[in-house]
């Protein structure tokens, strides 16, 4: 049974996380849940501190199902993020993604060595693990290199040794607190091996979306300040990063369909439609149309919806406001950057849809959505209203349906 002191300073965070990993959050026994509830009450009444906040956030994630608050944010342990607290949003995203994927590499390497003692159900074949190691290396390397992790691999090396060396090098850059948080943010619902991969991929995407949204806000600021070339560079960086993040989808494609459908049965109520970071990214590009804003896509993310209704500025509005102050050459550069970002975003959506079709077919989604048909309907939504990279910005080209 889970137990331990309710004093934030002595609360056994890692021990509790270890027990959750062994049983799966959905299968915690009633005695453990009650002990954790009591601990939370005591911690809540203690003096405010960073440690107290960490313990409370952790307990809220562990107890989400028992409390009836379970959703995508708690499934992916977002209250415990960011793992990395670097001041630079670029470095924060890159270090977070590198650490998450290095942790995934370590997990799969442990399975390959026959030493894994958690998540025993539906373990993959050695051949599938080897494929994951190769794909995770490819996905992690660009982010890791940008934060100073170098290796001698030429991109073609495969097998456990390069993966082990790379994962160790990335983990060596992390602090003790960051490595602890990697443990605290792994809270699967069941005990199937592939859920570990699923969670780490979702968390890497969330880190990417958060960085994208931050750069979009900076893009608006640059346009307001009369610097369209700075805005274009920010959008180009977003395109590069989102294109790179698309390689992480290859890892999702290695999930065993039966395993995914088995643990998915315990995730009812949690869906990526509830991703606040993704909707922030979408709504910072352009104002969502009224039907989308009033429907499940945005009622599922009330904080983002409230920001939109309160008049949150968008890149498109900033472009329109700056149109008369942008020279023809700068307008073409900006339009090209916007057009490329739109293309990369649509490609990302199409890949998401194709992976979901493989995993789910036409079954309903877990967040009370219509599943893959919903993804199909959202696949071709405009990112901006209308951009012609040959002529610059075209302010009045969008139809009423896309506005």
Secondary structure, DSSP 4 states (H G I P E B T S, - for coil): -------GGG--HHHHHHHHHHH-GGG--HHHHHHHHHHHHHHHTSPP-HHHHHHHHHHHHHTHHHHT---HHHHTTGGG--S---SSHHHHHHHHHHHHHHHHHHHHHHHHTT---S--BTPPPHHHHHHHHHHHHHHHHHHHHHTT------S---SHHHHHHHHHHHHHHS-HHHHHHHHHT---SS-BTHHHHHHHHHHHHHHHHHHHHHHHHHHHHHHHTT-HHHHHHHHHHHHHHHHHHGGGHHHHTTS-HHHHHHHHTT-TT--GGG-HHHHHHHHHHSPPPHHHHHSHHHHTSHHHHHHHHTT---HHHHHHHHGGGS-HHHHHHHHHHHHHHHHHHHHHHHHHHHHHHHHHTTPPPTTSS-THHHHHHHTT--SSS-EETTTEE-TT-S-GGG-
